[in-house]
Amino acid sequence: MSGAADPDQVFAALADPTRRQLLELIAGSPGGTATATELAARLPVTRQAVAKHLAVLTAAGLVAPTRTGREVRHAVRAAPLAEAAAWLADRAAQWDRRLAAIRDLAEQGPR
């Protein structure tokens, strides 16, 4: 992963089920944005808990807050998610190659 997002922060943020649910809720909200208050109304946690989770998502680059007057709306940033998916796909391809090499050796039998 080579973008501005720190891969460790991205994966740490995604490790929490509440934060993953927040990403889904934001992405599915009208206009693709939501406030902490709107999100808290849809979850069994307090607004303060939602705000803390949003801070972690923002620090990881997964959410971008935008202030309009007194309201802060949060939108999902797709780039860090795409980078994480590409990184995982690359690791999977490496393992596929390694496992294929092991399979080839096993099929050759003893030397």
C-alpha positions in Angstrom: 0.0 0.0 0.0 1.6 3.2 -1.1 -0.9 6.0 -0.6 -1.3 8.5 2.2 -3.2 6.1 4.4 -1.1 4.1 6.8 -2.0 0.4 6.2 -1.6 -0.5 9.9 -4.2 2.2 10.8 -6.5 1.1 8.0 -6.5 -2.6 9.1 -6.7 -1.7 12.8 -9.7 0.5 12.0 -11.4 -2.2 9.9 -10.8 -4.8 12.7 -13.6 -3.3 14.8 -17.1 -4.5 13.8 -18.7 -1.2 14.9 -16.4 0.8 12.7 -17.2 -1.5 9.7 -20.9 -1.0 10.4 -20.4 2.8 10.5 -18.7 2.7 7.1 -21.6 0.7 5.7 -24.2 3.1 7.3 -22.4 6.2 5.9 -22.0 4.7 2.5 -25.7 3.8 2.4 -26.9 7.2 3.7 -28.6 9.7 1.5 -25.9 11.6 -0.4 -23.3 9.2 1.1 -22.8 11.3 4.2 -24.0 11.2 7.7 -23.5 13.0 11.0 -22.5 11.3 14.3 -26.0 12.0 15.6 -27.6 10.4 12.6 -25.3 7.4 12.9 -25.9 7.0 16.7 -29.6 6.9 16.1 -29.1 3.8 14.0 -26.7 2.0 16.4 -26.9 0.7 20.0 -24.1 3.0 21.1 -24.0 6.6 22.3 -23.2 9.6 20.1 -19.9 10.0 22.0 -18.9 6.4 21.1 -19.8 7.0 17.5 -17.7 10.2 17.6 -14.7 8.2 18.9 -15.1 5.5 16.2 -15.3 8.2 13.6 -12.1 9.8 14.9 -10.3 6.4 14.4 -11.8 6.1 10.9 -10.7 9.6 10.1 -7.2 9.1 11.4 -7.0 6.0 9.1 -8.1 8.0 6.1 -11.3 5.9 5.7 -13.7 8.8 6.5 -13.5 12.4 5.5 -15.4 14.9 7.7 -16.8 18.1 6.3 -18.0 20.9 8.5 -21.0 23.0 7.3 -21.9 25.5 10.0 -22.3 23.5 13.2 -22.9 20.2 11.4 -20.0 17.8 10.6 -20.9 15.3 7.9 -18.8 12.2 7.3 -18.2 10.5 3.9 -16.4 7.3 3.2 -13.1 7.6 1.3 -12.8 4.7 -1.1 -9.1 5.0 -1.9 -7.7 3.5 1.4 -10.2 0.6 1.1 -9.1 0.0 -2.5 -5.5 0.1 -1.4 -6.2 -2.4 1.4 -8.0 -4.7 -1.1 -5.1 -4.5 -3.6 -2.6 -5.3 -0.8 -4.6 -8.3 0.2 -5.0 -9.5 -3.4 -1.2 -9.2 -3.8 -0.6 -11.3 -0.7 -3.1 -13.9 -1.9 -1.4 -14.1 -5.3 2.0 -14.6 -3.6 0.6 -17.5 -1.5 -1.1 -19.0 -4.5 2.3 -19.1 -6.3 4.0 -20.6 -3.2 1.3 -23.3 -2.8 1.5 -24.1 -6.5 5.3 -24.6 -6.2 4.8 -26.9 -3.2 2.1 -28.8 -5.1 4.5 -29.2 -8.1 7.2 -30.5 -5.9 4.9 -33.0 -4.2 3.7 -34.2 -7.6 7.2 -34.8 -8.8 7.8 -37.3 -6.0 11.1 -38.1 -4.3 14.2 -37.3 -6.2 
